[in-house]
């Protein structure tokens, strides 16, 4: 359909609408699980902060173990079948948790195993999804598509976190897992209904290159490109800090602040509302001040508010948790929208799967380390001290962007120069910017 067609993507683009519905449903279910799984561990199995952190680490460890080869496989194969298979596997695994609870088989080991296997499915799904989206949208539609997907994901996260706590309090945390399983049914139906069929991958010599060689190509893309390098290093440091406090925030709210499961879900949902604000403002801010400057505003400016979180106390003091988490969520989602649109335009399409996997390997690879460090710090120093240390890492990580080429320009580039081209690249104001600085 012509780009000049009036109306938003959800109205005029059937395949995007189905992808949007399926992704939103999946995010809702994952958010229910994000509250329900730690509550199962804390309330039903009396798990400590390190065990809760271990569960979070297991969910993200597959990015470190499998992320790189998965990127190559995604570039070699149609993306939609990979997404369908990954969603089906996750559905079966999440159903297994309440079934195990019914028969008395529930244990911390089982929860860690489910987290590990569903995390593996997420590696395949997210890598394929990131590479699939640009294929169904024209370049001019991609910023709107990214904003809508991130915005709805944040809204679904709010609803999922809030209802996850309520369901856990009313029916038990184990029962809440059925909600996640049901959303994967919706996701599967939506993905199956997409009419667009990807063209067959041509049987070129590049296709038959070795797996190691193609993995190396993706890593080389990050290592030698100053924009990918800066954003990837920042992502790795930021995720280390974010998961460090998020992996123990349920334990913090229950044991330090003294909240029940229902209010815990509501508070975390309130912080996630920042993601909606970030999605709604990302394009407007980027258009007004430039994509590079918007990245600094979202990631560094809003990241400073993370320092409010460890100051949370009972009563009105919980508003500090909400304010800090709200701003962090807004910054993360707003920054991710700008970054996703940049990558989709700047990266060659045939390398997008490998780029996604390589950045995820380096960026998401620190998430299990963050989860383990959060649990370990809480065990050794106490929960509140661990929250204080890990939240301080959020704005500190953004200093990587402040001392990178991102600080020197108004807009991130949209065209990637061939390797070896050392000509200065003008920014939107005409000021030359030397590559690598």
N, C-alpha and C positions, 0 to 999 in steps of 0.2 A: 504494500500500500504506500502511496506517495507520502513523503515527509510533510507535504503541505496540507495533508488532510487535517481538518479541524478536530479537536477533541484529544483527550489524553489516551495513553497507551491502553489502559484498562478498558476503555470503551471501544477502541478501534482495532485492537490486536488480540485476536482470540487465543493464539498460542501463548503469548506473554501472559494473558489473563489466567490461563490454566497453570502455567509455571508459577505465577504469583500466588495463586490459591494453594497449590501444593506445598510451596515453600513456607507460606505463612502457617499452614496447618502443622507442618513439621516443626517449625520453631515454637509454636504453642506447646506441643507435646514435649519437646526437649526442655522447655522451661519448667513444666510440671515436674519432669524428672530431676531437674537441677535442684529443686527443693525437696522432692520426695526421697531421692536416694540418700542424701546426707541425713535426713530425718529418720529414715529406716535404720541407718547405721547408729545414730545417736540414741534414738528412743527405743527401738526394738532390740538392738544388739549391743547397746551400751559401749559403742566404739569411742575411742579417744580421738583427739585432734589429728594425730599422726595417721591413724587408720582412715579418717575422712579425707585427709590430704592424699593418701595413697590411692583412694578411689578416683580422685580428680586426676592424679598423675597417670593412672592406667587409661583413662579415657583419651588422653592426649599423647601418650607414648607412641602409638602407631604412626603419628606424623614423623617422629624421629626415626622409626624403624623402617617404614615402608614408603614415606612420602616421595622420595626421589624416583624409585622405579615406577610408582603409580603414575607420576607425571608423564613418563615416557609411554606407558601403556595407553593413557588417555589420548595422547597425541596420535597414537597409531590406530585407535579404534573409534567407532561411533560413541558419542558421549551418553545419549539417552538410555540405551540398554544398560550401561554401567550404573546409571542413577536408579533405574528400576530395580536392578538386582540388589543394590546396596540398601534401598528402602525396604525391600522384602525381608532381607536378613535382619535389619534392625527391628522390624515388626515382631518377628519370631522371638528375638532375644528379650525384648521388653515384656512380652507376654509371659516369658519363662519366670520372671521375678515373682509376680503374684501367685503363679501356679506353685512355685517352690515354697512360698509362704504358706499356702493352703495345706501342703503335705508335710510341713515341718522341716523342710530342707534348707531353709534360709540361713545364710552365714555371711560373714564379712568376706570370706574368700569367694563366695559365689557372686557377691556384688562387684568385687574387683574384677572377676572374670567377665561378667556382663559388660562392665565399663570398658574393658580392654577390647572385647569383640565388637561392641557397638562403635567404639572409637575407630576401629579398623574399617568398618563400613562407612563411617563419616569421612575418612580419608578419600575413599573412592568417590563418594557422592559429591563432596565439596570440590574436589579437583575437577571432576567432570562437569559439574554445574558451572564453575567459574569459566571454563573454556566453552561451554555450550551457550551461555547467555548471549555473547556477541554474535553468534551465528544466526540467531533468530531476530536480532534487532539491527537496524541500520545505525551507522556511527552517530548520527545526530540524535537518535533516540536513546542511546546508551546512558547518558547522564540521567535522563528521566527514569529509565528503567532501574538503574542502580539506586536512585533516591527512593523510588516506590518500594523496591524490594527491602532495602534496609529499614525504611520507615515502618512497613507492615511487620517486618521481623521484630522490631522493637516493640510495636504495639502488641503483637502476639506474645512477646516475652513478658510484658506487663501483666496481661491477662493470665498467662500460664503460671507465672510466679505467684500471683495473688490467689488464683484458684487452687494451685498446688498446696499452699499452706492450709487453705480452708478445707479442701478434700482430706488432707492428712489429718486434720483435727477432728473432722466429723466422722470419717469412715476408716481412718488408719492410713499411715503412709504407704503401706504395701498396696492397698487398693488403688491409690492414686496413680500407680503405674499403668493401670488399664487405660487411663486417659491418653497417655502417650502412645500406646499401641493403637488406639482408635485413630489418632491423627495420621499415623503412617498408612492406614487404609485409604484415607482421603488423599494423601500425597501420591500413593500409587495410582489411584484412579485418575487424578489430574494429569500425571505424567503420561499415562497410557492414552489419554485423549488428545495429546498434542499431535497435530497433523504434519508438521514440518518434519521432513526426513533428511538427515544429513547426507551429503554426497559421499560416495565411496572414497576412502582414502587412496590416492593414487599409488601405484606400486613402483615408486621411484627408488633409486639407489639409496637415498637418504633413509627410506623406510627400513631398509635392511641393515642399517648401521647397527653396531653392537649396542646392547643396553647400556654398558658402561660408558661408551662414547657419547650417547645421547644424554645420559645423566650429566656427564662432564660439560656438555654444551650448555645445559640449563644453568649450572653453577657458574660457568664462565661468563654467561650473560649478566649475572648479578655482580660478579667480581670486577668486571671491566667497565660497567656502566655506572657513572657516578650517581645517577638518580635511583636506579634500582638498589645500588649498594647502600645508600643512605637510608632509604625507606625500609630496607630489609633489616639492617642493623638496629634501627629504631624499633621495628616491630618485635624483634627478638628481646630487646631489653624491656620494652613496655609490657609484653606478655609475661615475662618473668615476674614483674612487680604486680601486674593485675591479678594473675592467678595466685600469687603468694597470699594476697589478702582475701580474694574471693573464695579460695578453697576452705577457709576457716571462718568466713563471715557468719554462717549459720551457727557454728559453735560459739562464736563471739556474742551473737545476739541472745542465744539461749542461756549461756552460762555466765557471761559477764554483765549483760544488760538485764537478764531475767525475764525474757519474753516467752510467750507460748508459741506453738507452731503457727497458728493462724496469723497473729501479728507479724511474725518473722516473714512469712510469705508476702504480706501486705507491704512491709517496709522495703523489701528487696524489689517488689514490683514498682513501688514509688520511685526508687532510684532508676529503674529501667525506663521510666517515662522520659528521662533525659535523652534516651536514644531516639524517641519520636521527635523531640525538639531538634536534635542534631540532624535528623533526616529532613525535616521541614525547612531548616535554615541553610543546609550545606550548599545547595546550588546558588541560593541568593547571596550568601556571603562570598562564595568563590567568584561569582560574576562581579560583585562590587569591588572586592579588594585583590582579586587574583587567586589562582589555585594554590600557589606556593605559600602566599601569606595566610590564606585560609587554613592551610595545613598547620602552620605554627599557632594560629589562634586556637584551633580545636585541640591540638595535641599538647601544647605547652600551657597556653593561657588557662584553659578549662581544667587541665590536669593538676594545676596547683591546688584546686579545691579538694583533692584527695586527702589533704592534710587535716581536714575536718573530721574524717571518719573515726580515727582512734579516740577522739574527744567525746564520743557518744556515751551518755549516761542515762539511767532510767528517767521516765517522765518526759518533760519537754526536750530533754537532751537528745532524744532520738531524732529530732529534726536536723541535728548536725550530721547524722548518718545519711539522712535523706538528701540534704543539700550537697554533701560531698559526693555521694554516689550518683546523684542526678547530673551534676556537672561532668563527672568522669564519663558517664554513659553518653552524654551529648557529645563530648569531645571525641570519644572512640568512634561512634557511628558517623559523625560528620567527617572526621578524618578518613574513615574507611571509604566513604562515598567518593570523596575527592580522589583518593588513591586508586580505587577500582576503575573509575572513568579514565584516569591517566594511563593505567596499565593497559586497558583494552585498546586505547588509541595508539599508544607509543610502542607496544610490543608487536612484532610480526605475528600474524594469526597462527602460523604453523608452529610457533614456539610458545604459545600461550599456556598450554598444558604443562610444559616443562617449567616455565617461569612460575606458574601457580604452585607447582609442587616444590620447586627449589626454595621459593620464598616461604612456603609453609613449613618445609623441613627446617629451615633456619629460624623462622619466626615462631612457629608452633612447637618446635623442638624444645624451646625453653619453658613451655607451659608445664610439662610434668616436673621439671626441676623447680619451678615456682611453687607448684602444689606441694611437693615434698619439703621444700624449704619453709613454706608457711607452717606446715604441720610440725616440722622439726623445731622451728623457732618457738612455736607455741608450747611444745613439750618442755623445752629447756628454759626459756625465759618467761613463759606465761603468755596467755592468749592476747591480752591487750598490748603488751610490748611487741609481740609478733605483728599485730595489726599496724602498729605505729611504724615499724621498720619497713614493712612491705609497701604501705601506702606512700611513704616518702620516696620510694623508687619510681612512682608514676611520673611526677614532674622531672625527676633526675634523668629518666630515660629520654625525655623530649629534648634534653640538651644536645643529643646527637644530631637532631634536625637543626638546632640553632647554630651549630658549628659545621654545617654541611652546605652544599651548593643551594639548598632550598632557601636559605636565609638571604641569598644575594639576588634573587629574582622575584618578579611579581607573579608570573605564571609558570607552571611546569610545562615542559616541552610536549608537543604533540607528534613530532616526527623524530624517529631515531636515526642518527647519522651512521653511515657505515664505519666499521672499525678502522682506526687509523686516521680518520678525518679530524684534524685538530683545529679547524677554524673556530673562532669564537662564535658563540650562539647568542644573538641579541634577544633580550627579553622584550616584553610588550612595550616598554618605554624607550627602547632603542639602545639601552646601555649594554655593552658587550659583557658577556660572562664567560670566563675561561673554563673549559672543560676540566672537571676534577677539583674545582675550587668552590 
